[in-house]
Amino acid sequence: MEEVEVRPLEKAEEFSQAMEVQKTAWGMPDIEVIPSRILIAIARNGGLVLGAFARGRLVGYSFGFLARDSQGLYLYSHHTGVIPEYEDKGVGFALKAKQREYALRMGLSRVKWTFDPLQSRNSYFNLVKLGAVVREYHVNYYGELTDQLNRGLPSDRVVAEWYLESPRVVNRLGGRRPAAPGGAVPVIRVRGSEPVFEPAESTSVLVLVPLDIGGVKSRDPELALKWRLETRKAFQYYFSKGYIDHHYVRLDENYGAHVLSKVSLEEVLLDALPG
């Protein structure tokens, strides 16, 4: 892998380059790009704006800010993006690892962010490589989005919770990949070409998603919307019953699945689930 340096952004021109990364990584229109002056304000007032540099060029960036919930302070990570030519080269992982390092220096034990559970690559990255867990689902979280990646579907999101010092996260960052729990029951069935939510009572369930929702959306927008609506039902149903989304598996050349289990958060974070 080409050597990549990850560090906080410092110079004004680096923050301007981060605007270009946003456009390239997500296909954002200008109106949705976070301006450099906002990034500078965040970085200089308790937030964290990191850049990944390859040969002196900014190829990825991440930014987060301090937030609070009932458990106390945490870092909310709003963006982590990498330009297409540097995808699948470990840049995103390096950004998140450095984000964890700085969050711990700031005295924080948690980072949270949102992601689209229909995006299989992000789901694998967040749940398997990083060791985040998910317990919340939000319908149309951002309203209508117009960037290339998100346009055309309601912006439903799940909330990733990253417990930085947990055995689960330490193991994942060290390269340990768990097996999926045995006996997990699929609760999204594909009838013809359409997904249908069929709830089942089981300790662990599989919420199927397409491997390439972008391809589905370009070929058949109505089918993509059906995937959004049926998986929405599944996540809301099981989260309301106390299930935790803790793993992602690839099933075949067309589908993957989120693994949701009725277990305690402590069991998940201790990495004590049976394979």
PAZAPA-4460 file (N, C-alpha, C; in steps of 0.05 Angstrom, whole numbers, plus 32768, in hexadecimal, padded with zeros to 4 digits):
% residues 275
    n_x    n_y    n_z   ca_x   ca_y   ca_z    c_x    c_y    c_z   seq   type   mol
   8011   7FE8   8000   8000   8000   8000   8011   8019   8000     1      M     A
   800A   802C   7FF0   8018   8046   7FF0   8017   8053   800B     2      E     A
   802D   805E   8014   802E   806A   802E   801B   8082   8030     3      E     A
   800B   8082   8045   7FF7   8098   8049   7FFC   80A3   8065     4      V     A
   7FFE   80BD   8067   8001   80CB   8080   7FE5   80D6   8089     5      E     A
   7FDD   80CF   80A1   7FC4   80DA   80AC   7FCB   80EC   80C3     6      V     A
   7FC0   8105   80C1   7FC6   8119   80D6   7FB0   812E   80D6     7      R     A
   7FAD   813E   80EB   7F9A   8154   80EB   7FA1   8168   80D5     8      P     A
   7F8C   8173   80C8   7F90   8188   80B5   7F99   81A2   80C4     9      L     A
   7FAB   81B1   80B7   7FB5   81C8   80C5   7FB3   81E2   80B4    10      E     A
   7FBB   81E1   809B   7FBC   81F9   808B   7FA1   81FE   807D    11      K     A
   7F9B   8217   8078   7F82   821E   806B   7F7E   8210   8051    12      A     A
   7F93   820D   8041   7F91   8200   8027   7F8A   81E2   802A    13      E     A
   7F92   81D6   8041   7F8B   81BA   8045   7F6D   81B7   804A    14      E     A
   7F62   81CA   8058   7F45   81C9   805D   7F36   81CD   8043    15      F     A
   7F41   81DE   8031   7F35   81E2   8017   7F36   81C8   8006    16      S     A
   7F4C   81BA   8009   7F4F   81A1   7FFB   7F3A   818C   8005    17      Q     A
   7F33   818E   801E   7F1F   817C   802A   7F04   8180   801C    18      A     A
   7EFE   8198   8013   7EE6   819D   8005   7EE6   818E   7FEA    19      M     A
   7EFD   818D   7FDD   7EFF   817E   7FC4   7EFC   8160   7FC9    20      E     A
   7F07   8157   7FDF   7F03   813A   7FE5   7EE6   8133   7FE9    21      V     A
   7ED7   8145   7FF5   7EBA   8140   7FF9   7EAC   813D   7FDD    22      Q     A
   7EB3   814F   7FCB   7EA7   814D   7FB0   7EAE   8133   7FA2    23      K     A
   7EC7   812C   7FA4   7ED1   8114   7F96   7EC7   80FA   7FA3    24      T     A
   7EC8   80F9   7FBD   7EC1   80E0   7FCB   7EA4   80D9   7FCA    25      A     A
   7E93   80EE   7FCB   7E76   80E9   7FCD   7E67   80F4   7FB4    26      W     A
   7E74   8101   7FA2   7E66   810E   7F8C   7E54   8124   7F96    27      G     A
   7E5D   8133   7FA9   7E4C   8148   7FB5   7E49   8160   7FA3    28      M     A
   7E31   816B   7FA1   7E2F   8185   7F94   7E3A   819B   7FA7    29      P     A
   7E42   81B1   7F9B   7E4F   81C6   7FAB   7E3F   81CE   7FC4    30      D     A
   7E24   81CF   7FC1   7E13   81D9   7FD7   7E15   81C7   7FEF    31      I     A
   7E1C   81AE   7FEC   7E1D   819C   8003   7E39   8198   800F    32      E     A
   7E4D   81A4   8003   7E68   81A2   800D   7E6B   81B3   8026    33      V     A
   7E78   81A7   803A   7E7D   81B7   8053   7E94   81C9   804E    34      I     A
   7E90   81E4   8051   7EA5   81F7   804A   7EBE   81F5   805C    35      P     A
   7ED5   81FD   8050   7EEE   81FB   805F   7EED   820C   8079    36      S     A
   7EDF   8222   8079   7EDE   8233   8091   7ED0   8225   80A8    37      R     A
   7EBC   8214   80A2   7EAE   8205   80B6   7EC0   81EF   80C1    38      I     A
   7ECF   81E2   80AF   7EE2   81CD   80B8   7EF8   81D9   80C9    39      L     A
   7F01   81F1   80C2   7F15   81FE   80D2   7F0A   8205   80EE    40      I     A
   7EF2   820F   80EF   7EE6   8216   8109   7EE3   81FD   811A    41      A     A
   7EDB   81E7   810E   7ED8   81CE   811D   7EF3   81C5   8128    42      I     A
   7F07   81C5   8116   7F22   81BB   811E   7F2E   81CB   8134    43      A     A
   7F28   81E5   8135   7F35   81F7   8148   7F25   81FC   8161    44      R     A
   7F0F   81ED   8163   7EFD   81F1   817A   7EF3   81D6   8185    45      N     A
   7F06   81C3   8188   7EFF   81AA   8196   7EF8   8193   8184    46      G     A
   7EF6   8198   8169   7EF0   8182   8157   7F09   8175   814C    47      G     A
   7F06   8164   8139   7F1C   8155   812E   7F19   8153   810F    48      L     A
   7F2B   815E   8100   7F2A   815C   80E3   7F45   8150   80DA    49      V     A
   7F43   8138   80D0   7F5B   8129   80C8   7F5D   8127   80AA    50      L     A
   7F76   8126   80A0   7F7B   8122   8083   7F8D   810B   807F    51      G     A
   7F88   80FC   8069   7F9A   80E7   8060   7FA9   80F1   8047    52      A     A
   7FC3   80F1   8049   7FD4   80FC   8034   7FE5   80E7   8027    53      F     A
   7FE4   80E5   800C   7FF5   80D3   7FFD   8006   80E5   7FEA    54      A     A
   8020   80E3   7FEE   8033   80F4   7FDE   802B   8111   7FE0    55      R     A
   8023   811A   7FF7   801C   8135   7FFC   8001   813E   7FF3    56      G     A
   7FF2   812C   7FE7   7FD7   8132   7FDD   7FC2   8128   7FF1    57      R     A
   7FAD   8138   7FF6   7F98   812F   8007   7F85   811C   7FF8    58      L     A
   7F84   8103   8001   7F75   80EE   7FF3   7F5D   80E5   8004    59      V     A
   7F5B   80ED   801D   7F45   80E6   802E   7F44   80F9   8046    60      G     A
   7F2D   80FB   8052   7F2B   810C   806A   7F15   8102   807C    61      Y     A
   7F16   810A   8095   7F01   8103   80A8   7EFE   811B   80BB    62      S     A
   7EE5   8120   80C2   7EE1   8135   80D7   7ECB   812D   80EA    63      F     A
   7ED0   8136   8103   7EBD   8131   8118   7EBD   8147   812C    64      G     A
   7EA9   8148   813D   7EA6   815D   8151   7E9C   8151   816B    65      F     A
   7EA0   815F   8181   7E97   8155   819B   7E78   8156   819C    66      L     A
   7E6D   8141   81A7   7E50   813F   81AA   7E4A   8132   81C5    67      A     A
   7E31   8133   81CD   7E29   8129   81E7   7E0F   8119   81E5    68      R     A
   7E0E   8103   81F4   7DF5   80F4   81F7   7DF2   80EC   8214    69      D     A
   7DE0   80DA   821A   7DDB   80D3   8236   7DF3   80C6   8244    70      S     A
   7E06   80BB   8234   7E1E   80AF   823F   7E35   80C3   8243    71      Q     A
   7E31   80DB   8238   7E46   80EF   823B   7E51   80F7   8220    72      G     A
   7E6A   8101   8220   7E76   810C   8208   7E80   80F6   81F6    73      L     A
   7E7F   80FB   81DC   7E8B   80E9   81C8   7E93   80F9   81B0    74      Y     A
   7EA2   80ED   819D   7EA8   80FA   8184   7E94   80F1   816F    75      L     A
   7E86   8105   8163   7E74   80FE   814D   7E84   8101   8133    76      Y     A
   7E87   80EC   8124   7E96   80EC   810B   7E82   80EF   80F4    77      S     A
   7E82   8107   80E9   7E6F   810D   80D4   7E77   8104   80B8    78      H     A
   7E91   8106   80B2   7E9B   80FF   8098   7EB4   80ED   809B    79      H     A
   7EB6   80D8   808B   7ECF   80CB   8085   7ECD   80C3   8068    80      T     A
   7EDE   80CF   8057   7EDC   80CB   803A   7EF7   80C8   802E    81      G     A
   7EF8   80B8   8018   7F11   80B3   8009   7F0B   80B6   7FEC    82      V     A
   7F1D   80C3   7FDD   7F18   80C6   7FC0   7F19   80AB   7FB3    83      I     A
   7F0A   80A7   7F9D   7F07   808C   7F91   7F21   807E   7F8B    84      P     A
   7F35   808B   7F81   7F4E   807D   7F79   7F5D   8072   7F91    85      E     A
   7F56   807B   7FA9   7F63   8070   7FC2   7F50   805F   7FD3    86      Y     A
   7F39   8058   7FC8   7F28   8045   7FD6   7F34   8029   7FD6    87      E     A
   7F2E   801A   7FEA   7F38   7FFE   7FED   7F56   7FFD   7FF0    88      D     A
   7F62   8012   7FFA   7F7F   8013   7FFF   7F86   8018   801C    89      K     A
   7F71   8015   802D   7F76   8018   804A   7F76   8034   8054    90      G     A
   7F6E   8047   8043   7F6F   8063   804B   7F59   8069   805F    91      V     A
   7F41   805F   805A   7F2B   8064   806D   7F30   8057   8088    92      G     A
   7F3C   803F   8088   7F43   8032   80A1   7F58   8042   80B0    93      F     A
   7F6C   804D   80A1   7F81   805D   80AE   7F75   8076   80BB    94      A     A
   7F62   8083   80AD   7F54   809B   80B8   7F46   8094   80D1    95      L     A
   7F37   807E   80D1   7F27   8077   80EA   7F3A   806F   8101    96      K     A
   7F50   8061   80FA   7F63   805A   8110   7F6F   8073   811C    97      A     A
   7F76   8086   810C   7F81   809F   8116   7F6C   80AF   8125    98      K     A
   7F53   80AE   811C   7F3D   80BC   812A   7F3A   80B0   8146    99      Q     A
   7F3C   8095   8148   7F3A   8088   8162   7F51   8091   8174   100      R     A
   7F69   8092   8169   7F80   809B   8179   7F7C   80B7   8184   101      E     A
   7F73   80C9   8174   7F6F   80E5   817D   7F58   80E7   8190   102      Y     A
   7F42   80D8   818B   7F2C   80D8   819E   7F34   80CF   81B9   103      A     A
   7F44   80BA   81BB   7F4E   80B1   81D5   7F5F   80C6   81E2   104      L     A
   7F6F   80D4   81D2   7F80   80EA   81DE   7F6E   8100   81E9   105      R     A
   7F57   8104   81DD   7F44   8118   81E6   7F34   810F   81FF   106      M     A
   7F39   80F7   8208   7F2B   80ED   8220   7F10   80E0   8219   107      G     A
   7F0C   80DA   8200   7EF2   80CE   81F8   7EF4   80B0   81F4   108      L     A
   7EDE   80A2   81FA   7EDE   8085   81F7   7ECC   807B   81E1   109      S     A
   7EBE   808E   81D4   7EAA   8086   81BF   7EAC   8099   81A7   110      R     A
   7EA7   808E   8190   7EA2   809D   8178   7E88   8093   816C   111      V     A
   7E77   80A5   8161   7E5F   809D   8154   7E5D   80AA   8138   112      K     A
   7E4F   809C   8126   7E4A   80A8   810C   7E33   8099   8100   113      W     A
   7E28   80A3   80EA   7E12   8095   80DC   7E1D   8089   80C2   114      T     A
   7E0E   8074   80B9   7E14   806A   809E   7DFA   805D   8093   115      F     A
   7DFA   8059   8079   7DE3   804D   806C   7DE6   802E   806C   116      D     A
   7DD5   8020   8079   7DD8   8002   807B   7DD5   7FF4   8061   117      P     A
   7DCA   8002   804C   7DC9   7FF5   8032   7DE3   7FF6   8023   118      L     A
   7DF6   8006   802C   7E11   8007   8020   7E22   7FF1   802C   119      Q     A
   7E24   7FDC   801D   7E31   7FC4   8027   7E4F   7FC8   802F   120      S     A
   7E5D   7FD6   801E   7E7A   7FDA   8024   7E7D   7FEA   803E   121      R     A
   7E6D   7FFE   8042   7E6F   800E   805B   7E66   7FFD   8073   122      N     A
   7E52   7FEC   806F   7E49   7FDB   8085   7E5F   7FC8   808D   123      S     A
   7E6D   7FBB   807A   7E83   7FA9   8081   7E99   7FB9   808F   124      Y     A
   7EA0   7FD0   8084   7EB6   7FE0   808F   7EB0   7FE7   80AC   125      F     A
   7E98   7FF1   80B1   7E91   7FFB   80CC   7E8D   7FE5   80E0   126      N     A
   7E7F   7FD0   80D8   7E79   7FBB   80EC   7E8F   7FA6   80EF   127      L     A
   7E9C   7F9F   80D9   7EB0   7F89   80DA   7ECC   7F94   80DE   128      V     A
   7ED4   7FA7   80CE   7EF0   7FB0   80CF   7EF5   7FC3   80E8   129      K     A
   7EE1   7FD4   80EE   7EE4   7FE6   8104   7ED9   7FDC   811E   130      L     A
   7EC4   7FCB   811D   7EB8   7FC1   8135   7EA3   7FD3   8142   131      G     A
   7E97   7FE5   8131   7E81   7FF5   813B   7E69   7FE3   8140   132      A     A
   7E56   7FEC   814F   7E3C   7FDE   8153   7E26   7FF2   814D   133      V     A
   7E0E   7FE7   8148   7DF7   7FF8   8140   7DDF   7FF0   8150   134      V     A
   7DD1   8004   815B   7DB8   7FFF   816A   7DA2   8012   8163   135      R     A
   7DA7   8025   8151   7D94   803A   814A   7D90   803B   812C   136      E     A
   7D77   8040   8124   7D70   8045   8108   7D60   805E   8105   137      Y     A
   7D67   806F   80F2   7D59   8089   80EE   7D4F   808B   80D1   138      H     A
   7D36   8091   80CF   7D29   8093   80B4   7D2F   80AE   80A8   139      V     A
   7D39   80AE   808F   7D3E   80C7   8080   7D4D   80DB   8091   140      N     A
   7D63   80D3   809C   7D72   80E2   80B0   7D79   80FE   80A6   141      Y     A
   7D83   8100   808E   7D8C   811A   8083   7D78   8127   8071   142      Y     A
   7D60   811B   806D   7D4E   8125   8058   7D59   811D   803D   143      G     A
   7D50   812C   8028   7D59   8125   800D   7D76   812D   8009   144      E     A
   7D86   811A   7FFF   7DA2   8120   7FF9   7DA5   811F   7FDA   145      L     A
   7DB7   8130   7FD0   7DBA   8133   7FB3   7DD5   812A   7FA9   146      T     A
   7DE7   8120   7FBB   7E01   8117   7FB1   7DFD   80FD   7FA2   147      D     A
   7E12   80F6   7F93   7E11   80E0   7F80   7E0C   80C5   7F8F   148      Q     A
   7E17   80C2   7FA7   7E15   80A9   7FB5   7DF9   80A5   7FC1   149      L     A
   7DEC   80BA   7FCA   7DD4   80B8   7FDA   7DBA   80C0   7FCC   150      N     A
   7DBC   80CE   7FB6   7DA3   80D8   7FAA   7D91   80C1   7FA1   151      R     A
   7D76   80C6   7FA4   7D63   80B3   7F9A   7D56   80A1   7FAE   152      G     A
   7D61   80A1   7FC7   7D55   8091   7FDC   7D53   80A1   7FF6   153      L     A
   7D3F   809B   8007   7D3E   80A8   8021   7D59   80A3   8030   154      P     A
   7D62   80B7   803E   7D7D   80B6   804A   7D7C   80A9   8066   155      S     A
   7D71   8090   8067   7D70   8081   8080   7D8D   807B   8089   156      D     A
   7D91   807C   80A3   7DAC   8077   80AE   7DAA   8067   80C7   157      R     A
   7DBF   8057   80CC   7DC3   804B   80E7   7DDA   805A   80F4   158      V     A
   7DDB   8057   810F   7DEF   8065   811E   7E04   8051   8127   159      V     A
   7E1D   8055   811E   7E33   8044   8126   7E3E   804F   8141   160      A     A
   7E42   803C   8154   7E4D   8043   816E   7E68   8034   8170   161      E     A
   7E7D   8043   8174   7E98   8039   8174   7EA4   803C   8190   162      W     A
   7EA6   8026   819E   7EB0   8026   81BA   7ECE   8021   81B9   163      Y     A
   7EDD   8036   81BB   7EF9   8037   81B2   7F0C   8024   81C1   164      L     A
   7F06   8020   81DB   7F18   800F   81EB   7F0D   7FF3   81F0   165      E     A
   7EF7   7FEC   81E3   7EEB   7FD2   81E7   7EFC   7FBC   81DA   166      S     A
   7EFB   7FA3   81E5   7F09   7F8D   81D9   7F00   7F89   81BC   167      P     A
   7EE7   7F8D   81B6   7EDD   7F8A   819B   7EEC   7F9C   8187   168      R     A
   7EEE   7FB6   818E   7EFB   7FC9   817C   7F19   7FC3   817A   169      V     A
   7F25   7FBE   8191   7F42   7FB7   8191   7F47   7F9F   817F   170      V     A
   7F37   7F8B   8181   7F3A   7F73   8171   7F36   7F78   8153   171      N     A
   7F22   7F88   814D   7F1D   7F8E   8130   7F34   7F9E   8124   172      R     A
   7F3D   7FB2   8133   7F53   7FC2   8128   7F6D   7FB2   8126   173      L     A
   7F6F   7F9D   8136   7F86   7F8B   8134   7F83   7F76   811F   174      G     A
   7F6C   7F76   8111   7F69   7F63   80FA   7F59   7F4A   8101   175      G     A
   7F4F   7F47   8119   7F3F   7F30   8120   7F23   7F33   8115   176      R     A
   7F1A   7F20   8104   7F00   7F21   80F8   7EEF   7F0A   8103   177      R     A
   7ED8   7F0F   810E   7EC8   7EFA   811A   7EB8   7EEB   8106   178      P     A
   7EAF   7ED3   810D   7E9C   7EC4   80FD   7E80   7ECE   8104   179      A     A
   7E6D   7ECD   80F1   7E52   7ED4   80F7   7E46   7EBF   810A   180      A     A
   7E33   7EC7   811B   7E26   7EB4   812D   7E18   7E9E   811C   181      P     A
   7E1A   7E85   8125   7E0C   7E70   8117   7DEE   7E71   811C   182      G     A
   7DDF   7E68   8108   7DC2   7E67   810A   7DB3   7E81   8106   183      G     A
   7DC1   7E96   80FC   7DB3   7EAF   80F7   7D9E   7EAB   80E1   184      A     A
   7D86   7EB5   80E5   7D6F   7EB1   80D3   7D6B   7EC9   80C1   185      V     A
   7D6A   7EC5   80A6   7D64   7EDB   8094   7D47   7EE6   8099   186      P     A
   7D45   7F00   809B   7D2A   7F0D   809F   7D23   7F1F   8088   187      V     A
   7D35   7F22   8074   7D2E   7F2E   805B   7D30   7F18   8046   188      I     A
   7D1A   7F11   8039   7D19   7EFD   8024   7D16   7F0A   8009   189      R     A
   7D23   7EFF   7FF5   7D20   7F0A   7FDA   7D0C   7EF9   7FCB   190      V     A
   7CF5   7F05   7FC5   7CE0   7EF8   7FB7   7CE0   7F02   7F9A   191      R     A
   7CE7   7EF1   7F87   7CEC   7EFB   7F6C   7D05   7F0B   7F6D   192      G     A
   7D02   7F25   7F6A   7D1A   7F37   7F6D   7D16   7F4A   7F84   193      S     A
   7CFF   7F48   7F92   7CF8   7F5C   7FA6   7CFC   7F52   7FC2   194      E     A
   7D07   7F64   7FD4   7D0B   7F5D   7FF0   7CF1   7F5F   7FFF   195      P     A
   7CED   7F4C   8012   7CD6   7F4C   8023   7CDF   7F47   8040   196      V     A
   7CD6   7F58   8052   7CDD   7F54   806E   7CCA   7F3F   807A   197      F     A
   7CD6   7F29   8085   7CC6   7F14   8092   7CD2   7F0F   80AD   198      E     A
   7CC7   7F1C   80C2   7CD3   7F1A   80DD   7CD4   7EFD   80E7   199      P     A
   7CE9   7EF7   80F6   7CEC   7EDD   8102   7CF6   7EE1   811E   200      A     A
   7CEF   7ECE   8130   7CF8   7ECF   814B   7D11   7EBE   814D   201      E     A
   7D28   7ECA   8150   7D42   7EBC   8151   7D55   7ECE   8160   202      S     A
   7D69   7EC1   816D   7D7D   7ED1   817C   7D8D   7EE2   8169   203      T     A
   7D92   7ED8   8151   7DA1   7EE7   813D   7D93   7EE6   8122   204      S     A
   7D92   7EFD   8114   7D84   7EFF   80FB   7D96   7F0C   80E6   205      V     A
   7D90   7F07   80CD   7D9F   7F13   80B6   7D8D   7F27   80A8   206      L     A
   7D95   7F40   80A5   7D87   7F53   8095   7D96   7F56   807B   207      V     A
   7D8B   7F4A   8066   7D98   7F4A   804C   7D98   7F66   8040   208      L     A
   7DAE   7F6C   8032   7DB0   7F84   8022   7DBF   7F7E   8008   209      V     A
   7DBA   7F8D   7FF3   7DC9   7F88   7FDA   7DE7   7F8F   7FDE   210      P     A
   7DF8   7F81   7FD0   7E14   7F88   7FD1   7E19   7FA3   7FC3   211      L     A
   7E08   7FAA   7FB0   7E0C   7FC2   7FA0   7DF2   7FD1   7F9E   212      D     A
   7DEA   7FE0   7FB2   7DD1   7FEF   7FB1   7DD2   8004   7F9C   213      I     A
   7DEA   800F   7F97   7DEC   8023   7F82   7DE5   8018   7F67   214      G     A
   7DEE   8000   7F61   7DE7   7FF3   7F48   7DC9   7FED   7F46   215      G     A
   7DBD   7FE4   7F5C   7DA0   7FDF   7F5D   7D91   7FF9   7F57   216      V     A
   7D9A   800E   7F64   7D8D   8028   7F61   7D8E   8032   7F44   217      K     A
   7DA5   802E   7F37   7DA7   8038   7F1B   7D97   8027   7F08   218      S     A
   7D94   800D   7F0E   7D84   7FFB   7EFC   7D66   7FFD   7F02   219      R     A
   7D5F   7FFF   7F1B   7D43   7FFD   7F23   7D3E   800D   7F3C   220      D     A
   7D39   8027   7F3A   7D35   8038   7F51   7D1F   802E   7F64   221      P     A
   7D09   8023   7F59   7CF3   801A   7F6A   7CFC   8002   7F7B   222      E     A
   7D0D   7FF0   7F6F   7D17   7FDA   7F7E   7D29   7FE3   7F95   223      L     A
   7D3A   7FF7   7F8F   7D4B   8002   7FA3   7D3B   800D   7FBB   224      A     A
   7D26   801B   7FB4   7D14   8026   7FC9   7D07   8010   7FD9   225      L     A
   7D00   7FFA   7FCC   7CF5   7FE3   7FDA   7D09   7FD8   7FEE   226      K     A
   7D22   7FD7   7FE6   7D37   7FCE   7FF9   7D39   7FE1   8011   227      W     A
   7D37   7FFA   800C   7D38   800D   8022   7D20   8008   8035   228      R     A
   7D09   8006   802B   7CF1   8004   803C   7CF0   7FEA   804B   229      L     A
   7CF7   7FD3   803E   7CF6   7FB9   804C   7D0C   7FB7   8061   230      E     A
   7D24   7FC0   805A   7D39   7FBE   806F   7D33   7FD2   8086   231      T     A
   7D27   7FE8   8080   7D1F   7FFB   8095   7D0D   7FEC   80A9   232      R     A
   7CF9   7FDE   809F   7CE7   7FCF   80B1   7CF7   7FBB   80C2   233      K     A
   7D0A   7FAE   80B6   7D19   7F99   80C5   7D2A   7FA6   80DB   234      A     A
   7D39   7FBA   80D4   7D4A   7FC7   80E8   7D39   7FD3   80FF   235      F     A
   7D24   7FE1   80F8   7D13   7FED   810D   7D07   7FD7   811F   236      Q     A
   7CFE   7FC2   8113   7CF1   7FAC   8122   7D05   7FA0   8137   237      Y     A
   7D1D   7F99   812D   7D2F   7F8B   813F   7D3D   7F9E   8153   238      Y     A
   7D43   7FB7   814A   7D4E   7FC9   815E   7D3A   7FCF   8174   239      F     A
   7D21   7FD0   816E   7D0C   7FD5   8182   7D0B   7FBE   8196   240      S     A
   7D15   7FA7   818F   7D15   7F8F   81A0   7D30   7F8B   81AE   241      K     A
   7D42   7F9F   81AB   7D5C   7F9D   81B9   7D72   7F8F   81AB   242      G     A
   7D6F   7F89   8191   7D84   7F7C   8182   7D9A   7F90   817B   243      Y     A
   7DB2   7F86   8177   7DC9   7F96   8170   7DD4   7F8D   8155   244      I     A
   7DD9   7F9F   8143   7DE6   7F9A   812A   7E04   7F9A   812E   245      D     A
   7E11   7F83   812C   7E2D   7F81   8134   7E3F   7F74   811F   246      H     A
   7E34   7F6B   8108   7E45   7F5D   80F5   7E39   7F60   80D9   247      H     A
   7E49   7F5B   80C5   7E40   7F5C   80A9   7E4D   7F44   809B   248      Y     A
   7E3E   7F36   808B   7E48   7F1F   807C   7E40   7F21   805E   249      V     A
   7E51   7F19   804D   7E4A   7F16   8031   7E3F   7EFA   802C   250      R     A
   7E27   7EF9   8020   7E19   7EE0   801D   7E1F   7ED3   8002   251      L     A
   7E1F   7EE2   7FEC   7E24   7ED8   7FD1   7E2C   7EF0   7FC0   252      D     A
   7E2B   7EEC   7FA5   7E34   7F02   7F93   7E20   7F19   7F92   253      E     A
   7E09   7F16   7F9E   7DF4   7F2C   7F9C   7DEE   7F38   7FB7   254      N     A
   7DF0   7F2A   7FCD   7DE6   7F33   7FE6   7DFA   7F30   7FFD   255      Y     A
   7DF8   7F42   8010   7E05   7F3F   802A   7DEF   7F41   803F   256      G     A
   7DF8   7F41   8059   7DE4   7F43   806E   7DF0   7F4F   8087   257      A     A
   7DE1   7F60   8094   7DE7   7F69   80AF   7DDE   7F53   80C3   258      H     A
   7DEF   7F4D   80D7   7DE8   7F3A   80EB   7DE0   7F48   8104   259      V     A
   7DC7   7F44   810C   7DBC   7F50   8124   7DB7   7F3A   8139   260      L     A
   7DBF   7F3F   8152   7DBC   7F2B   8167   7DB0   7F37   8180   261      S     A
   7DA0   7F26   818E   7D94   7F2E   81A7   7DA8   7F28   81BE   262      K     A
   7DBB   7F3A   81C2   7DD0   7F37   81D5   7DD4   7F51   81E3   263      V     A
   7DE3   7F51   81F9   7DE9   7F6A   8207   7DFF   7F79   81F9   264      S     A
   7E00   7F93   81FD   7E16   7FA3   81F2   7E30   7F9A   81FE   265      L     A
   7E30   7F92   8218   7E48   7F89   8225   7E54   7F71   8217   266      E     A
   7E43   7F5D   8210   7E4C   7F45   8203   7E5A   7F4C   81E8   267      E     A
   7E4D   7F5E   81D9   7E58   7F66   81BF   7E73   7F74   81C3   268      V     A
   7E75   7F87   81D5   7E8D   7F96   81D8   7EA4   7F85   81E4   269      L     A
   7E9D   7F71   81F3   7EB2   7F5E   81FE   7EBB   7F4B   81E8   270      L     A
   7EAE   7F4B   81D1   7EB4   7F39   81BB   7EB0   7F1C   81C4   271      D     A
   7E9A   7F18   81D3   7E95   7EFE   81DF   7E80   7EEE   81D0   272      A     A
   7E77   7EF7   81B9   7E62   7EE8   81AB   7E6D   7ECF   819E   273      L     A
   7E5E   7EB9   819F   7E67   7EA0   8192   7E65   7EA3   8174   274      P     A
   7E77   7E96   8166   7E76   7E96   8149   7E63   7E82   813E   275      G     A
***
